[in-house]
C-alpha cells in the first residue's frame, strides 16, 4: 500500500507540473518526456513484489523473544503448483500468532497484524487461481515447527514467489 501511495503522489506531482503549463509543454520534448513518465510509473510499480511489505514485517518479528508457539510450517521447496496454497497456509498460521500475542501482550503484535492484513488483502484482490494438485498438502499436514523456523520458511517462500 505504501508503494501504491508513492506512485499516486508522484503521478499527482507530474500531473500538476503538466497542468501548470496548460499542456503547452507537449509541444516540446520535455513535455513529452514528463507525459511518458506519468504513463510509465504505474507499470514499474506493478512489477514490484506484492509481498514486499510482508517481508519487512517478517524481518521485524523474526527476532521476537516473546512469541513462543508451534506452527504448521510448509517447506520452502514445495512444488511450484502449490505455491499459492502454501502462501495461504503461512497467512492462516499468522492468525495463531496474533492470538498468542493477544494473550501474552507481545511487543510485535502490530507487525504480526500487518502481515495478516496485507496477506488477506492481496488474496482478496487475486482470487485463488491455482487448482489443487495431488501433490499439495493441507496446512495441517505440514510439520509443526517453532516460531523461528516458521518465519525463516515464510521468508524463503515469499522470496521464491517474488523472483
C-alpha positions as CSV (number, residue, x, y, z in Angstrom):
1,X,0.0,0.0,0.0
2,X,2.9,2.4,0.8
3,X,4.3,1.7,-2.7
4,X,1.0,2.5,-4.3
5,X,0.7,5.7,-2.4
6,X,4.1,6.8,-3.6
7,X,3.1,6.1,-7.1
8,X,-0.1,8.2,-6.7
9,X,1.8,11.1,-5.2
10,X,4.4,11.1,-8.0
11,X,1.7,10.9,-10.6
12,X,-0.1,13.8,-9.0
13,X,3.0,15.9,-8.9
14,X,3.7,15.2,-12.6
15,X,0.1,16.0,-13.4
16,X,0.3,19.3,-11.6
17,X,3.5,20.2,-13.4
18,X,1.9,19.4,-16.8
19,X,-1.3,21.2,-15.9
20,X,0.5,24.3,-14.7
21,X,1.9,24.9,-18.1
22,X,-1.5,24.3,-19.7
23,X,-0.3,21.4,-21.8
24,X,1.9,23.8,-23.9
25,X,4.8,21.6,-22.8
26,X,3.5,18.9,-25.0
27,X,4.8,20.9,-28.0
28,X,8.4,20.4,-26.9
29,X,10.5,17.4,-25.9
30,X,10.5,18.0,-22.2
31,X,6.7,18.0,-22.0
32,X,6.6,14.7,-23.9
33,X,9.1,13.1,-21.5
34,X,7.1,14.2,-18.5
35,X,3.9,12.9,-20.1
36,X,5.5,9.5,-20.7
37,X,6.9,9.3,-17.2
38,X,3.3,9.7,-15.9
39,X,2.2,6.8,-18.0
40,X,5.2,4.7,-17.1
41,X,5.2,5.0,-13.3
42,X,2.3,2.6,-12.7
43,X,3.9,-0.1,-14.8
44,X,7.1,-0.1,-12.8
45,X,5.1,-0.2,-9.6
46,X,3.2,-3.2,-10.9
47,X,6.4,-5.2,-11.3
48,X,7.2,-4.6,-7.6
49,X,6.8,-7.7,-5.4
50,X,3.3,-7.7,-3.9
51,X,4.8,-9.2,-0.7
52,X,7.4,-6.5,0.0
53,X,5.6,-5.1,3.0
54,X,5.1,-8.5,4.4
55,X,8.8,-9.2,4.1
56,X,9.6,-6.0,6.0
57,X,7.2,-7.0,8.8
58,X,8.7,-10.6,8.9
59,X,12.1,-9.1,9.4
60,X,10.8,-7.1,12.3
61,X,9.2,-10.0,14.1
62,X,11.8,-12.8,13.4
63,X,13.9,-12.0,16.5
64,X,10.9,-11.7,18.8
65,X,11.6,-13.4,22.1
66,X,8.0,-13.2,23.4
67,X,6.4,-15.3,20.6
68,X,6.7,-18.9,21.6
69,X,4.3,-21.0,19.5
70,X,4.5,-24.1,17.3
71,X,3.0,-23.6,13.8
72,X,2.3,-25.7,10.8
73,X,5.2,-24.8,8.5
74,X,5.3,-25.5,4.8
75,X,8.6,-26.4,3.2
76,X,10.2,-23.6,1.2
77,X,10.8,-26.1,-1.7
78,X,7.2,-27.2,-2.2
79,X,6.1,-27.9,-5.8
80,X,5.5,-24.6,-7.7
81,X,2.0,-25.7,-8.4
82,X,1.3,-25.5,-4.7
83,X,2.9,-22.1,-4.2
84,X,-0.3,-20.1,-3.7
85,X,-1.8,-22.7,-1.3
86,X,1.5,-22.7,0.7
87,X,1.3,-18.9,1.0
88,X,-2.3,-19.2,2.2
89,X,-1.1,-21.6,4.9
90,X,1.5,-19.3,6.1
91,X,-1.0,-16.4,6.4
92,X,-3.5,-18.6,8.1
93,X,-0.9,-19.5,10.7
94,X,-0.3,-15.8,11.4
95,X,-3.7,-15.9,12.9
96,X,-2.4,-18.3,15.6
97,X,0.5,-15.8,16.2
98,X,-2.0,-13.0,16.6
99,X,-4.0,-14.9,19.2
100,X,-0.7,-15.8,21.0
101,X,0.3,-12.1,21.0
102,X,-3.1,-11.0,22.4
103,X,-2.8,-13.5,25.3
104,X,0.8,-12.6,26.1
105,X,0.7,-8.9,25.0
106,X,3.7,-9.3,22.6
107,X,5.8,-6.3,21.6
108,X,5.4,-7.2,17.9
109,X,1.6,-7.6,17.8
110,X,1.1,-4.7,15.3
111,X,3.7,-6.2,12.9
112,X,2.1,-9.6,13.0
113,X,-1.3,-7.9,12.4
114,X,0.1,-6.1,9.4
115,X,1.4,-9.4,7.9
116,X,-2.0,-11.0,8.3
117,X,-3.9,-7.9,6.9
118,X,-1.6,-7.4,3.9
119,X,-1.7,-11.1,3.0
120,X,-5.5,-11.2,3.2
121,X,-5.8,-8.0,1.1
122,X,-3.6,-9.5,-1.5
123,X,-5.5,-12.7,-1.6
124,X,-8.8,-10.8,-1.9
125,X,-7.5,-8.9,-4.9
126,X,-6.2,-12.0,-6.5
127,X,-8.7,-14.8,-6.1
128,X,-7.4,-18.3,-5.8
129,X,-6.0,-19.1,-9.3
130,X,-4.2,-22.3,-8.7
131,X,-6.1,-25.6,-8.7
132,X,-5.1,-28.0,-6.0
133,X,-2.6,-30.5,-7.3
134,X,-2.5,-34.0,-5.9
135,X,0.9,-33.1,-4.5
136,X,-0.3,-30.2,-2.5
137,X,-0.9,-30.7,1.2
138,X,-3.4,-29.2,3.5
139,X,-1.9,-26.8,6.1
140,X,-2.4,-29.3,8.9
141,X,-0.4,-31.9,7.1
142,X,2.8,-29.9,7.4
143,X,5.1,-30.5,10.4
144,X,4.7,-28.2,13.4
145,X,7.9,-26.1,13.9
146,X,8.9,-23.4,16.3
147,X,8.3,-19.7,15.5
148,X,11.9,-19.1,14.3
149,X,11.8,-21.9,11.7
150,X,8.3,-20.8,10.7
151,X,9.5,-17.2,9.9
152,X,12.6,-18.5,8.1
153,X,10.5,-20.7,5.8
154,X,7.9,-18.0,5.3
155,X,10.6,-15.6,4.1
156,X,12.0,-18.2,1.7
157,X,8.6,-18.9,0.2
158,X,7.9,-15.2,-0.3
159,X,11.4,-14.6,-1.9
160,X,10.7,-17.5,-4.2
161,X,7.3,-16.0,-5.2
162,X,8.9,-12.6,-5.8
163,X,11.6,-13.9,-8.3
